[in-house]
Structures are given as structure tokens and as C-alpha cells.
Amino acid sequence: MNLPWHDIDVALEDAEPVTLYGRVTRVGGLLVEGRLPNARLGMLCSLRIRGGKERAPEQLIPAEVVALQEGRVSLMPLSAVPGLTVGSPIEPGDVDPSVGVSNRMVGRVFDGWGRTIDGGRPVRAVQRYPLQPPPLNPLSRGLVERPLSVGVRAIDTLLTCGEGQRLVIMAGAGVGKSTLLGMMARNTDADVTVVALIGERSREVKKFVESDLGPRGLARSVVVSSTSNTSVALRIRAALTAFTVAEFFRDEGKRVLLLMDSLTRVCMAQRELGLAIGEPPTTRGYPPSAFAIIPQLLERAGPGTRGGSITCFCTALLESDDLGDPIGDAIRAVTDGHIVLSRALAEQTHFPAIDVLASASRVMSDVVGEEQRSSAAQVKRVLADLRQAEELVTFGAYNQGDNPRFDRALQLRTSFRDHLTQTPDVEVDGGESWAGLSDLAAAIRAAEASASRGTG
């Protein structure tokens, strides 16, 4: 019997949708394989696991679709899956993953899901932002044309950072990356700081929040953490969550400082995921997706289209302090500058252990005036002379008076060290840092003038 069209419409409105479940067909290694109708890459699903005992509650384990092949799906669980068996139901979830964001997130610590882990009350999200938004039109974004002080003299004066710049801090283990990031979070001129701690040990996360960041730094920061014992997919999700939170504050018109420790561990997590789904290993065992995730993340930083900006400092953990490390090299190629931390300087109790001559800020000339550029260039030239002179002195190959330039550099050694070192508890604003650089440049000119009069 044929029904009128309006009756069909009413029947469709009253009909309850039916959820099409999938089934697990294989469990092995990091992945769960199965069949799931209408699956999409990146979709979040739930693995239903029956309780171990009679009448035990059913568990729902979140998992992400990471590969599709010939009617099969590969899922990466975002937590442990004890009790999962072949035939367990797969419930489809969000097609476009998102995270709740709110101004109330400032001062709190979250996991990769955007849930609070600091023991405080949950934060009620005002709205949701996608974890992987479409790229912004590059011609609609602003330019990096204003400096942003991070409260570290060596960076503010000789490696000046601009609002919206992306820099990588390159160093081996134990050279002071986390302490340096804590200094930036406490002393920066940015409106909000977002800190992403990816793949760190639990002890280091607690130490960073309570000691390196401290109450003053936490009061203006949002911390997103996923420790090394969490699943590979959750570590990657935590990195995406941190960028998403930063984008929310950027769209509010705020200057955001995003600190990620470390991007290398995000790439390592992507390596585990890529190898698990069958990607071929390339450079040093890294599959192509481990390198592809670097620009996918870093291109989300920079000036926005509504006046705000995201200035990003990410760390690269170098194997054996090798600056040619493939991941570090790939990150450096995408960023707008790099800061190298030297183990040799750290062993001399020179903190922060920034090797100024091996570091570079590619936008410094765009964000500072001519006088500041000239002073910085003058200081770097004498710093290069000082390094050469110290090497010769160490080997007993230099005597005072052999080279006037080296004599001047050695004479100013203490002044250089005073300017380039800074204990973590010392707060220095941008104006004070530039005043110190001007004094150092004036001392160099005075030493050069004195040498000229002596020669004449």
C-alpha cells in the first residue's frame, strides 16, 4: 500500500537510528583489526569488553581508526585492553575528533583527552575545537613583525623571537631543556602559555609543574601531559590537543606561547604507529609519517587571522648530541630558527647552556631596530673571537699580545658570561635585557678605542 509523502516524512522523523557495530577479527601487537561499516580514518571508536566475572560491568575502551584496507580497519587503542577477544563489538564514535576548550583552562593540568588530572574540579567546556582543523590560508595570516620577550637574556637580545615565530630547542638529554622552558613560561610577555609534555616520565611531569613552572607560571598556563607509559595514539592526541587549545586562545586575539617537550617523542610515537600499520622504515628506522607529522603540527603555529598569534618553542632530543640527527634536522628545516644547547657549556655550569654562535633566529632582523641589530652583531663577532682565543689558550698556543682582537675578547670574558648566564629564579624583562646588551656593546667599543690609542 502506498503512503502519502507527508506520512513517510512523519515516519522517518519518528524512526530511531540503528547503530551499525563492527567486530574484532584480530588482536596483535599495538593494533586491533576488525570490520566496521562506514569507517573513516581518524574516527574514534569504542571496543566493548565484557567483564571478567559474571554480572561484571562492561568496559568501553576508546580506539582510533589508523588504517583502512580491503574492508578491514586497524584500530589503535588509547588505553590498555585486558580481556579483549576476537568477536568483541566495535562501536563507532566521532568522525571528526574534537576537544572542549574554555578560558577556565588556564592554571590547570590536562591529559590528552582534555580531562583534568590535577585533582581539581572538571572544567566545563564552552565550545569544542577540532583536533585537526583545515589549514589556514597563508595569505590571510599576519606577519611576524613584533618581538616577544621570553625573559631569557641570551634569547631576547642575540636570538630575538617574534610573535608567531616557530623555534626548535636542540639538545641531548640532561642539558637543561625543561628548566629553560620553565623560565620562559614564568617570564614571558605572552598572554597565555600552553605547555605540552609528551612522552615524559611521571616524575618529570610533577617536577616541571611544581618546580620549573611553579605557582606563578601555572597561574598563566595550560599544561597538557601524556606520559611515556600511555598509549602511542594518546601521546599523539595530546600533542594535537595542545595545539588545539593554543588555537582557541589565538582566536580570542591573545598572544600564545606554546612550549612542547618534546616534538621528538611525538615523532617516535608516530614511528611506532607507522611501523605497526605496515609503513616501510626509511631514515634510521623512521617511516615517512614520522616526518610528515612535523609540518602538520608546526604549521598550525604562527600569526592568526583575527589578530592573535601562537609562538612555538619545541624541543628536539638529539641522539648522542648529534646535530645531524634526522628528526632534529627535519624539525630545524620547518622552523624559523633554532637554539642549540651545548653539553660543554652545561658542564661548565653555564646556564642556560645556549650556544649562541650555533643558534639562529631567522626573523630577528624583521622585529628589532637597526641599533639593536648592530649591537647584537658586534657582540657575536667578539664572542666568536673569544671562542677561538679560549681554544688556543687551552692548548697553550696563545700568548697575550699576539692578537689584539683576541686580547680584547679575553678581557671582556667576564662581561660576556654575566650577560649570557641567568639562574632560573632570576626574572629579567625585555627592556633590562636590551640595556645589558647596550652596555656590553659599549664596553666592546671602549676596549677597541683604547687599543687604537695604544697602537697609535
Beta strands, then each sheet from edge to edge (+ up, - down):
strand 1: 22-28
strand 2: 31-35
strand 3: 44-49
strand 4: 59-69
strand 5: 72-77
strand 6: 89-92
strand 7: 98-101
strand 8: 108-110
strand 9: 127-130
strand 10: 166-171
strand 11: 192-198
strand 12: 221-226
strand 13: 255-261
strand 14: 302-303
strand 15: 309-317
strand 16: 337-340
strand 17: 360-361
sheet 1: 1+ 2- 5+ 4- 3+ 6- 1+
sheet 2: 7+ 9-
sheet 3: 8+ 12+ 11+ 13+ 15+ 10+ 16+ 17-
sheet 4: 8+ 12+ 11+ 13+ 15+ 14-
end
